[in-house]
Each structure stands twice: as structure tokens, then as C-alpha cells.
Amino acid sequence: MSLGAGPEAGFSSEELLTLRFPLHRACRDGDLPALCALLQSSPRSDLAAEDSFYGWTPIHWAAHFGKLECLMQLVRAGASVNASTTRFAQTPAHIAAFGGHPQCLNWLIQVGANINKQDYVGETPIHKAARSGSMDSISALVAHGAQIDLRNASGLTAADLAHTQGFQECAQFLLNLQNCHLNRFYSNGTLNGVHQNAGPNPFSGGTSRKRSFEDTESAGVKKARTE
């Protein structure tokens, strides 16, 4: 399937990708030799260039398509693991989590990715993993200390999103973790470091709100034909 239409008339989207965003295309295709050659000949500013299709930089493309070696090469060349897109304020960790690439996600975390960074709708990487039902990504994020009780701009936790998207195994896993954490806090007589009297469960509710996923992730990005 081809990429969406680009802004310049007279060129196909694939031609635009090749001519204007060769780093992005190399990351999409996992073409490490081409990427290395381009990095040697391209200005450093190209590492932060956002494409005209999705507003992603090369490292976001590598994260989406699960190209770990490309991710590594980009970071060695100076790309930021916390590069945030202008339009959606999403990092490579958001993209890798939604794409279901735990190997890329683990590596990004190891080299300093902020796994609790919130995007334009207040979502962290674990929200994105919950949206796509990626248990492997959820597990990787939890293992590295992701905050599972953070709510997005609509007031939904990752567990809520997994539930509304129909990923009940992911939802139950996250709910069990939330309950475990809550029980531990209450058994110590504190919640978030503050002594508590009996009160409402701060994790209750929020599972029936209307789904609101409006950015490009709703359809994902399909690899274009290269033949």
C-alpha cells in the first residue's frame, strides 16, 4: 500500500519520500548501509527533519517499523531518544510502544528514553501500548517503572484504554497491577507518601468513556511498495 498523498504536485508519495526524506525511507526499509552512507553525507539537521506525511523524524520511523539497528545508528549519529514531534508531541518510545516493538522499546529505555512523557492528548508510551494491545510492550514498560495510573486528557488510564479497545487481557493485567500497588500503599497506611483516612479508590471508574483516538495511529503506517 502506498503512503498518503504528499504536498507537492506531480510526485508520488514514494518519490517524495525518496527525494526529500531518504533517511526516513532507509529507516522504514531497515536499509542500514544506505542509512550509514546518508548519515555521513547529510547535515546533522536532517536527523530532526519531520516528514510531510506524519510529522515524524527518522528515529520515529525506525521505532515504528521496529528497526533496532537503525535506531542505534541514528542515536550514535546524534539523534535524541526523546525527540518530540511538533504536532503530536510524541517520542520514539510512544511510537515503538504503539507499534509493538519491545526490543526497540527496551533499548530506547536503556539509553535514556523518558517512558512517562505525555503527548498532546496526555498519553504516555504505556497508553499507546494499551491502545494497540501490545502485552510485550506493556510488560517492558512496567518492568522499567512506567506509571500505570497516569490519566490522559480524557481521564483514562492505560487499563481503561485497553478495555475500550477490546484488549481485555492487557486491561486485566494493568488493573491487577494497579490494585496491587493500591493495596500496598493502604497496607502501609499511606498513599503517595501521605497518610490516608478511608476514602474513595483513586483508580476507580473511567472505563466507559467514549473512545478518542484521532491521530495517525488509528490507521497505523503501512509500508509502501518498493518494487
VEXDREN-2710 file (C-alpha; in Angstrom, 1 decimal):
% VEXDREN-2710
k/r/px/py/pz
1/MET/0.0/0.0/0.0
2/SER/1.3/3.5/-0.8
3/LEU/1.9/6.3/1.6
4/GLY/-0.6/9.1/1.9
5/ALA/-0.5/11.9/-0.7
6/GLY/2.3/14.4/-0.2
7/PRO/2.1/18.2/-0.5
8/GLU/4.0/18.5/-3.8
9/ALA/2.0/18.1/-7.0
10/GLY/3.5/15.9/-9.7
11/PHE/5.2/13.4/-7.4
12/SER/4.0/10.2/-6.0
13/SER/4.3/9.8/-2.2
14/GLU/7.0/7.2/-2.7
15/GLU/9.0/9.6/-4.9
16/LEU/8.7/12.3/-2.3
17/LEU/9.9/10.0/0.4
18/THR/12.9/9.0/-1.7
19/LEU/13.8/12.6/-2.9
20/ARG/13.1/14.6/0.2
21/PHE/13.3/12.2/3.1
22/PRO/15.9/9.5/2.2
23/LEU/16.8/9.0/5.9
24/HIS/13.2/8.2/6.7
25/ARG/13.0/5.8/3.8
26/ALA/16.2/4.0/4.9
27/CYS/14.7/3.6/8.4
28/ARG/11.4/2.3/7.1
29/ASP/13.2/-0.3/4.9
30/GLY/15.8/-1.2/7.6
31/ASP/18.5/-0.4/5.0
32/LEU/21.4/0.0/7.3
33/PRO/24.1/0.5/4.6
34/ALA/22.1/3.2/2.9
35/LEU/21.4/4.8/6.3
36/CYS/25.1/4.9/7.3
37/ALA/26.0/6.4/3.9
38/LEU/23.3/9.1/4.2
39/LEU/24.4/9.9/7.8
40/GLN/27.9/10.6/6.5
41/SER/26.8/12.9/3.7
42/SER/23.8/14.6/5.3
43/PRO/23.8/17.6/7.6
44/ARG/23.1/16.9/11.3
45/SER/19.9/18.9/11.0
46/ASP/18.4/16.1/8.8
47/LEU/18.2/14.0/12.0
48/ALA/15.5/16.2/13.3
49/ALA/13.7/16.7/9.9
50/GLU/10.0/15.9/10.1
51/ASP/8.4/14.3/7.1
52/SER/5.4/15.8/5.4
53/PHE/3.3/12.7/5.8
54/TYR/3.2/12.0/9.5
55/GLY/5.4/14.7/11.0
56/TRP/8.0/12.1/12.2
57/THR/11.8/12.3/12.3
58/PRO/13.9/9.4/11.1
59/ILE/14.2/7.9/14.6
60/HIS/10.4/7.8/14.8
61/TRP/10.2/5.9/11.5
62/ALA/12.8/3.4/12.8
63/ALA/10.8/3.0/16.0
64/HIS/7.5/2.4/14.2
65/PHE/8.9/-0.2/11.9
66/GLY/11.0/-1.9/14.6
67/LYS/14.4/-1.3/13.0
68/LEU/16.6/-1.6/16.1
69/GLU/19.9/-1.3/14.2
70/CYS/18.7/1.8/12.5
71/LEU/17.7/3.2/15.9
72/MET/21.2/2.5/17.3
73/GLN/22.9/4.1/14.3
74/LEU/20.7/7.2/14.5
75/VAL/21.5/7.7/18.2
76/ARG/25.2/7.3/17.6
77/ALA/24.9/10.0/14.9
78/GLY/23.3/12.3/17.4
79/ALA/19.5/11.8/17.2
80/SER/17.7/12.3/20.5
81/VAL/16.0/9.3/22.1
82/ASN/13.4/11.8/23.4
83/ALA/12.8/13.6/20.2
84/SER/9.3/15.0/20.4
85/THR/7.2/15.6/17.2
86/THR/6.0/19.1/16.7
87/ARG/2.3/18.2/16.0
88/PHE/1.6/15.4/18.4
89/ALA/4.5/15.7/21.0
90/GLN/5.3/12.0/20.6
91/THR/8.7/10.4/21.2
92/PRO/10.2/7.3/19.7
93/ALA/9.1/5.4/22.8
94/HIS/5.5/6.3/22.1
95/ILE/5.8/5.1/18.5
96/ALA/7.7/1.8/19.4
97/ALA/5.1/1.1/22.2
98/PHE/2.2/1.5/19.8
99/GLY/3.9/-0.5/17.1
100/GLY/4.5/-3.4/19.4
101/HIS/8.3/-3.4/19.3
102/PRO/9.5/-4.3/22.8
103/GLN/13.1/-4.9/21.7
104/CYS/13.3/-1.3/20.4
105/LEU/11.5/-0.1/23.4
106/ASN/13.8/-1.8/25.8
107/TRP/16.9/-0.4/24.0
108/LEU/15.4/3.2/24.0
109/ILE/14.8/2.9/27.7
110/GLN/18.3/1.7/28.4
111/VAL/19.8/4.8/26.6
112/GLY/17.6/7.3/28.4
113/ALA/14.1/7.4/26.9
114/ASN/11.5/9.1/29.2
115/ILE/8.8/6.5/29.5
116/ASN/6.4/8.8/31.3
117/LYS/6.5/11.6/28.8
118/GLN/2.9/12.7/27.9
119/ASP/2.0/13.6/24.3
120/TYR/-0.6/16.1/23.0
121/VAL/-3.5/14.1/24.4
122/GLY/-1.7/13.4/27.7
123/GLU/-0.7/9.8/26.8
124/THR/2.5/8.1/27.8
125/PRO/4.0/5.1/26.0
126/ILE/2.1/2.7/28.1
127/HIS/-1.2/4.3/26.9
128/LYS/-0.1/3.7/23.4
129/ALA/0.9/0.0/24.1
130/ALA/-2.6/-0.4/25.7
131/ARG/-4.3/1.1/22.7
132/SER/-2.7/-1.4/20.4
133/GLY/-2.9/-4.4/22.8
134/SER/0.8/-5.0/22.9
135/MET/1.3/-7.0/26.0
136/ASP/5.0/-7.3/25.3
137/SER/5.4/-3.5/25.2
138/ILE/3.2/-3.1/28.3
139/SER/5.4/-5.7/30.2
140/ALA/8.6/-3.9/29.1
141/LEU/7.3/-0.6/30.3
142/VAL/6.1/-1.9/33.6
143/ALA/9.4/-3.6/34.2
144/HIS/11.2/-0.3/33.8
145/GLY/8.9/1.6/36.2
146/ALA/6.2/3.1/33.9
147/GLN/3.5/4.9/35.8
148/ILE/0.4/2.8/35.1
149/ASP/-2.1/5.1/36.9
150/LEU/-1.4/8.2/34.8
151/ARG/-4.5/9.5/33.1
152/ASN/-4.7/11.1/29.7
153/ALA/-6.5/14.3/28.8
154/SER/-9.8/12.4/28.7
155/GLY/-9.2/11.0/32.2
156/LEU/-8.4/7.5/31.0
157/THR/-5.6/5.2/32.3
158/ALA/-3.8/2.6/30.2
159/ALA/-6.1/0.0/31.7
160/ASP/-9.1/2.0/30.6
161/LEU/-7.8/2.3/27.0
162/ALA/-7.0/-1.4/26.8
163/HIS/-10.6/-2.2/27.9
164/THR/-12.3/0.2/25.5
165/GLN/-10.1/-1.1/22.6
166/GLY/-11.2/-4.7/23.5
167/PHE/-7.8/-5.9/24.8
168/GLN/-9.2/-7.5/28.0
169/GLU/-6.0/-9.5/28.8
170/CYS/-4.0/-6.3/28.8
171/ALA/-6.7/-4.4/30.7
172/GLN/-6.8/-7.1/33.4
173/PHE/-3.1/-7.2/33.7
174/LEU/-2.9/-3.5/34.3
175/LEU/-5.8/-3.4/36.7
176/ASN/-4.2/-6.2/38.7
177/LEU/-1.0/-4.1/39.0
178/GLN/-3.0/-1.0/40.0
179/ASN/-4.8/-3.0/42.7
180/CYS/-1.6/-4.5/43.9
181/HIS/0.0/-1.0/44.2
182/LEU/-3.0/0.4/45.9
183/ASN/-3.2/-2.4/48.4
184/ARG/0.5/-2.0/49.2
185/PHE/0.0/1.8/49.8
186/TYR/-3.0/1.2/52.0
187/SER/-1.4/-1.6/54.0
188/ASN/1.4/0.9/54.9
189/GLY/-1.2/3.5/55.9
190/THR/-0.1/5.9/53.2
191/LEU/-0.9/6.7/49.6
192/ASN/1.7/8.5/47.6
193/GLY/3.6/9.3/50.8
194/VAL/0.6/10.9/52.6
195/HIS/-1.3/9.3/55.5
196/GLN/-4.8/8.5/54.5
197/ASN/-8.2/8.0/56.1
198/ALA/-10.8/5.9/54.5
199/GLY/-11.6/7.3/51.1
200/PRO/-12.6/6.6/47.5
201/ASN/-10.4/4.4/45.4
202/PRO/-8.4/6.8/43.2
203/PHE/-8.2/4.2/40.5
204/SER/-12.0/3.6/40.2
205/GLY/-14.1/4.5/37.2
206/GLY/-13.2/5.7/33.8
207/THR/-13.7/2.5/31.8
208/SER/-16.8/3.6/29.9
209/ARG/-15.8/6.9/28.4
210/LYS/-16.0/7.4/24.7
211/ARG/-13.0/6.3/22.7
212/SER/-11.0/9.3/21.4
213/PHE/-8.1/8.2/19.2
214/GLU/-7.9/10.7/16.3
215/ASP/-4.3/10.9/15.2
216/THR/-2.5/9.0/12.5
217/GLU/-2.1/5.9/14.8
218/SER/-5.7/4.9/14.3
219/ALA/-4.8/3.5/10.9
220/GLY/-1.1/3.0/11.5
221/VAL/1.5/3.4/8.8
222/LYS/1.7/0.7/6.1
223/LYS/4.9/0.0/4.4
224/ALA/4.9/1.3/0.8
225/ARG/5.7/-0.9/-2.1
226/THR/9.3/-0.5/-3.2
227/GLU/9.3/-2.6/-6.3
END
